[in-house]
């Protein structure tokens, strides 16, 4: 950065495309009897704050062009609290592109950064995927700073930290890593930050989802290894348990790491009910998740098996349809997925109509013409309902793929095929790790007290032990310490 204002402006105009891009504004004015300029992107700055700052700048008396002149100006004359100094044009351009305003003064080598930006944002609303009958109705929005405020409102702990990182050579996306300093594992925090800092790409246009694939390497394994949540209270609860929350600007959810498979079976609703009711809801939900995985393949195998015991003799269609039973189930599965995708892309005014049409086509008409049997539709619908009961949509989609694996194993290999497919599914679950934490912990490796907290919804006053997530070697050390 040069002391000459015109040289600095010429470089900024060349780099930022002044005169080509319509929203770059350069407002010239006099500050302390010197030529100066404000550089900002139209639509990002707060008009009222900018006007007050300009009025104050134009009343400043003469200043000497010394090293501390700009700092003195900001300290004594600028009526604003979010100010900083950029010592290079590159740093100043990054601030302008992120929405801040740059102040350049002739004869002063540094530039002032005035963070008067404002983003277009929607109101905080209850997340549609994580509704509760009781509890707060606020949810994350697309501005990361507002999400931090929602969390800090619930955790007023001086040890709560939010470290700011940037990813993307071109996008410069802001990423905030949140944790409680004396609760979270320091090595885990360092590993999360190092993985984020190692990303060398132009941009992460899809925000948090792109970030997951970079830092967690989810390529071939469909199991989610981070928990998504749009609820600030859920994020606060996980931070108090030692998890790390990752907030990505422009993304209305938090990534919670590490996460085991049991985190995807729990829902905030359990903690807005009494402990017995919450435990019952957790058990029913877990049975539904297991049903979405195994019910359809198991029913098919029983339906095509012979010599069933009398108490299972009712299983299987009495009048087979025109299509093979396995083909009926396959078409029904694909048909439900098509309806689900169509509902996502359908305007709200037509969504109900589409659902009714899909139900009629896959229900009454299909049975009437003899393509499908009633039992095939019944058990497919039950499996779909169980899938919708899964709190995490990412976990539900992964279970759907494993259901296909079990189904084709049963179709191709009978009971042996179903057993082999089940073994493969268990191996995938057992071998998956997230930041070194086994996916099935505390079941594998076994941790009794932690497992009881998974099975039962404990009363909050009786939760005396924080379920700290540690790596296997740390678990062994803790077990040895308990033995002593």
Secondary structure, DSSP 8 states (H G I E B T S, - for coil): --S-HHHHHHHHHHHHTBTTBTTEEEEEEEETTEEEEEEEETTTB-HHHHHHHHHHHTT-------TTHHHHHHHHH---S-EEEESSHHHHHHHHHTT-EEEEETT-SSEEEE--B----------TTS--SSS------S-HHHHHHHHHTT---TTEEEEEEEE-TTT-EEEEEEEETTTS-HHHHHHHHHHHHT---S--TTTHHHHHHHHH--SS--S--SEEE--HHHHHHHHHTT-EEEEETT-SSEEEES--GGGGG--GGGGGS-HHHHHHHHHHHHHHHHHHHHHHHHHHHHHH-SS--GGGTT-S-SS--SS-HHHHHHHHHHHHHHHHHHHHHS-HHHHHHHHHHHHHIIIIIHHHTTSS-HHHHHHHHHHHHHHHT-S-HHHHHHHHHHHHHHHHHHHHHHHHHHHHHHHHHHHHHHH-EETTEETTTBTTTB-HHHHHHHHS---GGG--S------HHHHHHHHHHHH-
